[in-house]
Amino acid sequence: MSIDQLVPVTTGASSETPMADFVSRHVGPAGDDVRRMLEVVGQPSLDAMCDRAIPGAIRSESPLRVQAAPSESAVIEELRGFASRNTVLTSLIGLGYYGTVTPPVVRRNVLENPAWYTAYTPYQPEISQGRLEALLNFQTVVTDLTGLDVAGSSLLDEGTAAAEAMSLMRRASRAAADAVVLVDERLFPQTIAVMRTRADAIGLPVVVADLRRVTDGESLVAAAGGKDVVGAMVQYPDATGELVDWAPLTAAVHEAKGLVTACADLLALTLATAPGEWGADIAVGSAQRFGVPMGFGGPHAGYMAVHRGLERQIPGRLVGVSVDAEGHQAYRLALQTREQHIRREKATSNICTAQVLLAVMASMYAVWHGPVGLTTIARRVTGLTTGLREALVAGGVDVETTSFFDTLTLVVPRRADEVTATFADRGMNLRRVDADRVSLSLDETSSPATVLAILDALGVAVADETRAQLGAPEGTGVPAALTRTSDFLTHPVFHAHHSETAMLRYLRRLSDRDFALDRGMIPLGSCTMKLNATTEMEAITWPEFANLHPFAPAEQTEGIRGLIDDLAAWLCEITGYDAVSLQPNAGSQGEFAGLLAIHAYHQANGEGHRRVCLIPASAHGTNAASAVMAGLKVVVVKTAAGGTVDMDDLRAKVEAHRDDLAAIMVTYPSTHG
């Protein structure tokens, strides 16, 4: 089939389908439009144009073995088929993923609005003022709730945010080369796994221990095995649900010249003392429970905040307030000289724009609810959890957690599997901690009926008085010593848009200050410039996809995993590879994962010393940063006229580093096109 055959003659529906196929709907030019465009560039056909543009040596002549493109209506039916194979139970698993209610005004006017989801990276502030204001709101939410001075606009997720914080602590530290990072054993397990992978690549020792025992210099030295300490990483509240006073640990780490990072729950911080107030230098986490569905693990916006003095170390984008040419207040990306597209091989992070749409949703969730609304939600969650704990203790259940926000860990000796199965039979998923313990987390979607169902599943009788108390929960699991007393979200934007009319007008004003694909062609090009078709976006809010917890049992997620398997198979066919991982949630993370795979290959062959990575000067800025993060040494290859790789310089660099050469990394097509 030629390329010309793929271009529709008309944009109408075919006689064989109830709606047009994707090509005719989403490749705009057709028929006479194409012919006129070809005349302008002096080519008789699309095939002829491609022959001129794509060298024959790299032109693929083999047809792709993928299914024929269906109509839009057929795609929806296929998606409904995948959705029907998922089983959505009430999730009590927690671990950073919680049920949440997306305000309809935010769902319709942000998540489902192409003015927001087709916009490009805000390199050009004059056409990005709406998004930049929304991201500044996000930064304000994070700084206010964490009690720190500066926050970045967003990161990829909590795990990578924690890994970035770990790297930041190492860069800012003056500790010995063999110094360690201490990680509390009650950090979310998936976060620990990400940190280990990132630390191994750069030779940074990670020690996982019970940091609740660290209260002074002596116990800190013992936990670190006698090594210097780069810093410590704690969860707040931790994976068991416990709200720990980390002030003694923080004082000990600071005395040893180290830094402390708190992985903190933003909703909990409306009630619990801000990390910056008990001494944390860095706070990271996820904004998922601010109105963004779980979605089987993502995407969600991560966050990072730091105290003053560390702002030049923050990865990713940072939005600042400036003035325009006429002296009016305006927004722009700030401190860009620290970023990978400028620092190149000296870059320390490969994060650029990250999950902006989800950060905008989270910021608008905070704008919609304001400080009073957020506190009300949080009090209801912890009130229900308190009522649940009291009923469990009264019913003879051993509850391990004493100070908490929304999560309880129960001791059920040798019965964890049995209890987990009982809950599943009753439509609930909880977390199996080990053979003797389970934990459960409540959230914004929980109700008194949820609590009663939990108690019933555990065989706990409920008194009428308890039922009445659950109807108006007032208790709290946050101890007095950790109760927040400082104000937050005092800026007028968080107090002015609490009616639907005011909110949708605010969102419209912001989107009118942006330029996205809903208005015209974006004057920049990159791997992120694409149109997500309405049909493709429609299913992401379906509860069968949106309300899946990433750690739900495999038998409950057959549909989404089938969709993932299909996509992986198609990508294998398109790229010519044998296997594809869809776990990296950004192109930069795919680069990093690929480089780790290359290094592992060399290690498996007994050549772990190969650590030189050749990268053309024309490559994306993330390439060099990814190589540095993977523990490789970047050697830049010159770019020839027209943007191609200087082959003479490439040959010379290959020869010069032949004994230590690990890889060459190219952008294909190059940044020059």
N, C-alpha and C positions, 0 to 999 in steps of 0.2 A: 504494500500500500504506500502511495506517495503522500507527502505532506499536503499536497493540494487536495487530495481526497478527504483529508481530515477537516478541511474548512467548509462549513455549511454554505449552501447557496442562499438559504433563507433562515430566519430565526424562528419560524413557526414550528409547531409540533408535527412530528411525522404521523403518517396514517397508522403506524404500527404501535404507537405508544400514546398513552393519555396525556403525557407532558413531554416537552422536548428533552433531548439528552443534554448532558452537561456541556458538551462542546458548543452546541448552538446557542446555549444560554450564556456561557461564560467566556467564550472567545468573541469579543464584540464585533470586530470587522467581519463582513460576510459579503459574498457576491460582488456587486459593483464596487463596494468599498475596498475590497482586497485588490481588485484590478486597478483602481485608481492609485492606491498606495504603491503597488508594484511599478506603475508607470513613473511615479515620482523618483523612485530609486533606480530606474532603468533596468528592471528585470522582467522577463516574460512570465515567470511563475515562481511560486514559493520554493519549489524544488531547485530551480535555478539559483535563487537567492541563497539557499542553504548551501548549495555546491560552492558558491563563491565565499561564503562566510565560514564554513566548517571544513578544515583540511580533510582530504580524502583518507589520509592515514589514520584518522581517529573517528571517522564517520562509521557508525554502526549500520550494517545492512541487514542484520538479523531481526525478524519481527519479535516483539515482546510477547512472551507467553503469559499474558494476563487476560482476565475475562474482559469481554467487550463492555464498553461503557454503557450502563443502563440509563433509563430515564430518571428524572428527579423523583417521580412518584415511586418508581421501583426501588430507588435508594432508600426512601423513607420506609417502605415495607420491609426491606432487608434489615434496616436498623431496628425496626420493631421486632423482627425475628430474633436478633441478638439480644435485645432488651428482655424479651420474654424468657430467655434462658438464664437470666440473673434472678436471684432470690434475695430480696431486700428485707432483712430483719432489723429490729431495733438494735442499734449499735451501742454497746456499753464498753467498747474496747478501749477508747481513749488513745493514749500514746501520741498526742499531738493532732488527732483527727476527730472532730466532733460534729454532731448534728448542729445545724444552724439554720436560721430563717433568713433567706435573702429577701429584703424588702421589695415588694413588687415594683415600686417606682424605680429602684436601682436595677432590678433585673431587666425591665423593659427598656429603660432609657440609658443603660450603660452596657450590660452584658450582651443584650440583643440589638444594640444600636451600632451600625457600621461607622458612624462618626467617631466612635471610640475604638472599635475592634479592628479597623483597617488603617489606623494612623501609624506613621513611621516614627522611628527614633527621633526625639526632639533636638536634633543637632541645630536646626534652624528655629531659634526662639520666636521669630516673627510670625511663624505659622504653627506655633505649638503652645501658645499661652494658656489654653484651656487645660491641656494635660499637665503642664508644668504647675499650674495652680493646684490641680487635684493631687499631684505628687507632693507638693509642698504641704498640703493638708495631711497626707500620709506621714511625712516626716514629723509634723507637729504632733500627731497622734502618738507616734513612737517615742519622741523625746519626752512628751508630757507623762506618758504612762511609765516609762522606764526611769525617769528622773535623771537622765543624762543630757549632755549639752548638744550633741550633734547626731543626726541620723541620716543614713543614705535613703535614696528614694525607694529602693526595693532590691531584694535578692531572690535567688531561685527557689529556695525552700529552707526549712530549718536545718537539715543536715549539712548542706553546703554552707549555710551561714555560720554554723558552728565551726566547720573546717576552716573557713576564711578567718574567723576570730582566732583560732589556734595559730594560723600562720601570722596573723597580725601581732599576736603576743610574742611570737618568736622574733619578728623583725624589730619590735620595740624593746626587746629584752637585751640586757648586757650580760646575761648569764653565760657560763662556760659552754663550749661547743657541744658537750655531752649532756647538757641540762635537759630535764624532762618536763612534759606537760602532765599535770595531775588531772584525772577525770573521775568524777564521782561515779560509783558503780550503779547509781540509780538514775543516771542520764537515760533518755530514751535509747533503747538498744540499737535502733536503726541509725541514730546519730553517732553513737560510738563506732559503728561499723564504717560509716563514711569517714570519720576522723582517722581511724586506723589506716585506711587506704591512702588518704592524703598524706598522713605523717610518714608512712613507709617510703613514699616516693622521694621525700626530701631528707630522709634519715633522721627524723625527729622522734625520740622515744616517747611513747605514751604509756603512762602507768594508770591503770584503772583500780581504784581502791575506795574504801568507805571513808569519804572525806568528812563525815560527821564527827569522826574521832579526832580530827585535826583542830586543835584549839590553841596551840602555841607553837613556838619555833621547834621545840624538841619533837613533838608529834608530826610536824611538817617534814622534818628531816627523815624521820622514820618512814613516813608514807612514800617519800621520794627515794628511798633506798640509799640515802647519803649523797645524792646528786643535787646539783643546783636546780632550782625550779624556775622554768620560764613563766608558768602561770597555772591557774586552776580553772576547771570548767565544772559548773554545777547546774542542776535543773531546779527550777523554782516555779511551781511545786514539782517534786520529783516524780519518777515513773510509778511509785507506789501510792502517790497522792499526798505524801507528807510535805507540809510547809515547814522548811527548816530555817532556823535563824543562822545565816551564813556569816554573820559579822565576825565571830572569833576566827574562823578560817581566813576571812578576808584580811584581817589584821595581821595574821601570821604570814600570809603570802606577801603582803606589802612590806612587812619587816624584812623579808628575804629578797626584796626588790623585784618581785614578780607581779603579774597582773591577774585579775579575776574576771572571768566571763560568766554571766548568768544566762542560761537558756530559759527565757521567761514567757509565761502565758499572759497575753495582753489583757484578756478578760479578767483573769485573776488579779491583775495589777490595779483594777479599779477598786479593789478592797484591801489588797495586801501592800505592805510597804514597798516602794519602788526600789529596784536594785541599786540605783545610783545613791539612794539614801542610806543603804547599809554598806556602801563602799565599793560596789562592783565598778570596774573600769569599762566594761563592755557588756552589752546585752544583745542577745540574738533570739530569734524565734520565728514563728509563723503567724501570719495574720489570717489564717484560714477561717477561724471561728467568727470572724467579723463579716459574716454574710456570704462566704464563698463555700459552695457545697464540697463535700469530701471528694467526690469524683474518682473513687478508687485510687486516691493518692495524689491527685493534682490535676491541673496546675494550681499552685497557691503562691502568694507573695511571701517570701521570707523578709526579715528585717535585721538591721544592725544599728545600734546606737553606741556612741563612745563618749568619754569625757573629753573636755577641751584639751588639746595637745596631741590627740590621736586622729584628728579629722583628716589629715593628709594620708593616713594609712587606710581609710575606709575603701573597700572595693566597690565597684559599680558607680552609678550615677549619684550626683549630689545636686539638688536644685537650690538655687540661691535667689535672693531678691536683689534686683538691680534697677537701673533707670534706662529708659529708651532715649533716642536722639532728641526727643522733644521734652525730656525731663520728667516723663511720667513713670510711675512705678511699673516695673516689668519683671518677668522671671526668666532665668536662663540656667543652663548647666554650669556649675561652679567647680573650681579646682580641677579642671580637666587635665592639667599638666601631669597629674599623678596616674592617668588612665593608660590602658594598654595600647590604644590607637596612637598615642603620642610617645610613650616611653619605650615602646617596641620591646627589644630583647631585655630591657631592664625592668619590665613590668613585673609586678608581684601577684597580680590577679588577672584572670581571663574573663571576669564578669563585666558585661556592659549593660545595656538595657535588659532588665530582668522582670518578667511577669508584671508588666506595667498595668495591663487591663485588670488583673486581679488586685493590684495595689490600689487602683482607682476605686474598685468595688469596695475594698475594705475601708478606704478613707471616706467614701460616701455613706457607708454603714455607720461610721462614727458621726458624720455630719447629720445624718437622719435621726439618730437616737440622742446625740449629745451626751454630756456627762451624766445627766440624771437618768436618761434611758439606759445607758450602758450599766450604770450602777444598779438600776432596778433589775435588769436581766441577771447580773452577777449575784445579787442578793437572793433572787429566786432560785438560782442554781445551787448555791451553797446552802440555802434554807432547806431545799428538798433533800440534799445530801446529808445535812444534819439530822433531819427527821428520819431518814433511812438508817443512819448509824444508830440513833437512839433506839429505834425499833429492833434492829439486829441485836444490839447488846442486850436489850430486855428479853429477846427471844433466845438468848444463850449462844449466839454466834460470836466467834472470836474475831474481833475486828482489830487488825494490826495498826491501822492508821489512827492517829490521835489529833493532829493538827492538819487541816485540809481545806481545799476549796471545792473540788467537785469529784474527787476520786477516792475510793476506799479499797483497801486490800484486806481480804478475808482469809483466815487460816482454816483450811478444811483438810485435815491430815489424810493423805493418801486418797482423797476424793476429788481432786481437781478435774480429772477427766469426766467423772460421773456428773459433777455439778455443771460443767461446761455443756455436756450433752443434754442435761435436763433443761437448761436455759434455751438451748437451740430448739428443742422440741416445743418450747413455749414462745418461740418467735423472737428470741433475744440472743445476741452474741456478747459474751464477756471475754476478758483476757485471762488465759491460763498462764500464770506466772511461772509455776513449777508444779511438781506433783502434789504439793501440799498447800498451794495458795492460788487464789484467783483474785482479780481486781475488776472493778466496774466503775465507769465514769458517767455522770449525768451531764446534761448540756442544756442549751436553750430550748430544745424541742421536748425535753423531759416534762412530765406532768405527774400529779399525784397518782394517776393510774399506772404510770411507769413504776413508781416506787412500790405500789401495792402488788404489781405483777412480780417484782423482784422478791419481795417478802414471801409471796405465795410459792414461788419456785424454790425457795429455801425452807419451806415448811414452817414459816414464822406466823403465828396467829397475830392478828392486828386488832387492837382495842378500838372502840368507837372514838375515844378521845384522840387517839393517834390519827385516825382518818380525818377528824376535824382539823387537827393541827396541820396536816399535809395540804389542806385546802387553802391555807394562808400561811405558808412557811416563813418563819421569822428568825430562826436560829442561824448561827454561823460557825463554821469550823476554823475560821481564821483566828489565831490566838491574839490576845490583846497586845502583846509585844510586837506583833507583826501587822497590826491593823493600820491601814493607810490613814494619814491625817492631812496630807497635802492635797491641794486642789489640782485639777487637771482639765484640759480642754476648755480653757477660759477665753480663747479667741472668739470673737463674735461669730465666725463662720459656723461654729458648733452650737449656736443658739438661735440661728435665724431661719432655718429651713426645715421646720418640723411638721408643716402641713404638706400634703402631696402637691398642691399647686405651687407652693414656694420652692419645693425641692425640684420638681420637673423644670421650672423656670430657671433655677440655678444651673441645672445640668445642661439645659439648652444654651444658656449664655456661655458656658464654658466651651461646649462643642462648637459654637459659632466662632470662637476665637482660634479654632484649629483648622487645619487643612488636611483632609484624609481622602481616601478613595471614593467616598460618597460624594465628593465635590469635584474631583478631577485627578489627573495624573500627579503622582508625587514626584517632585524634582530631584529625587535621590534614588539610588538603587542598591540593594543589598539582599542578603539571604532572608531578611525579614519582610521584604516588600511583596506582599501577596494578598489576594482576595480570598477570604473564607466565605464561601457561598452560603446563602441563607439556609439552604437545605442541610448543609453540613453543620451549621450552628444550631439548628432546631433541636437536635436530640440531646445536646449537652445538659439541658435542664430537666430532662425526663428523670423521674425519681429512680428508675431502674439503673441509670448510670450515675446520677448525681449523688445518690445516698449510699453508695457502696463504700465501705471502709476498706482500705488497702490490705488489712490483715484479716478480712473475712475469710472463712473456710473456702477452699478451692471449689467445693461442690456448689457453692452459692454464687460463683462468679464465672460460670461457664460461658456466658454470652460475651462479656467484655474480653475474656481471654481468647475466645474464638476470633473476635474482631482484631485483636492484637496479633494473633497468629497469621491471619490473612494479610494484614499490612506488612508483617515481617517477610512473608513469602514473596509478596510483590516487590518489596525493596531489594530482596536478594536477586530477583530476576532483573530488575532495572539496573542495579549496580554491578552485577556479575560476581557477587560474593556468595559464600556458602552459608553464612549465618549473620544475623543482624540483632543487635541489642537496641531495644527502644527505651532502656532505662535512663540514659542521659536526657535531661529535660531542657537542653539548649545545645546549639551547635558547638559552642565552646566546650561544653562538658563532653560532647562526642569526641572532639579533638583530644581532650585529656584522656578519655577512656582508651582511645586508639593508641595513643603514645604509651600508656601503661601496658597495653597488650604487646606492643613492640618490645618494650623493655623486658617484659616477662619472657618473651620468645628468646631474646638474647641470653637471659639468665638460664633458661632451660637448656641452652646450647653451651653453657659454660663460658659465656662471653659477656658477663654482666658489666664489664668495664666499658663496653660500648655506650657512650653517653653523649656523643656529638650529634646534634640535629641541624641539618642544613635547611634554611628557610629563605626563600627569595625576598628581596626588599619590598616587592609588590604584594606580598601576602597580607591577608587580614591581620589586624592588630592582635586579635586573640591568639593567633598561631604561636607566636613567640612566647606569649605569656603561658599558654598551655604547656609548652615544652619546658619552661622553667619550673612550673608546678610539678611536672613529671620527673623532676630531678635531672633534666638534660641540659647540656651546654649548647646555647644557640650560636650558630655561625651563619652570618647573613651572606647570601649570594646576590651579586649585583643584578640589576634589571637592565636589559638592553632597550634600545629605542623601540617605542611602540608597546612597551609593557611586558615583553617576553623575557624569559630567563636568559641571562648572559651565559651561554653554554661554555665559553672559554673559562670564565670565572668558576662555573660549576665544576668543570673537569679539574681545575687547579685545586679547588677546595676538597673535592673527593680524594684526590691524591694526597693532599697534605694531611688529611685526617683518616686515611684508609684504615689504620689500626684501631681507631676508636669510634668510627662512624656507626651510628645507630640507625639513622633514618634521614630521609628528606621529606619535607612537608610542603605541599603546594596547594594553592587555591585554584580550583578547576571548575569553571573558567576563572581566570585570574581577576584580580580587582580591577584591572584595566579593561576587562571584558573579553 
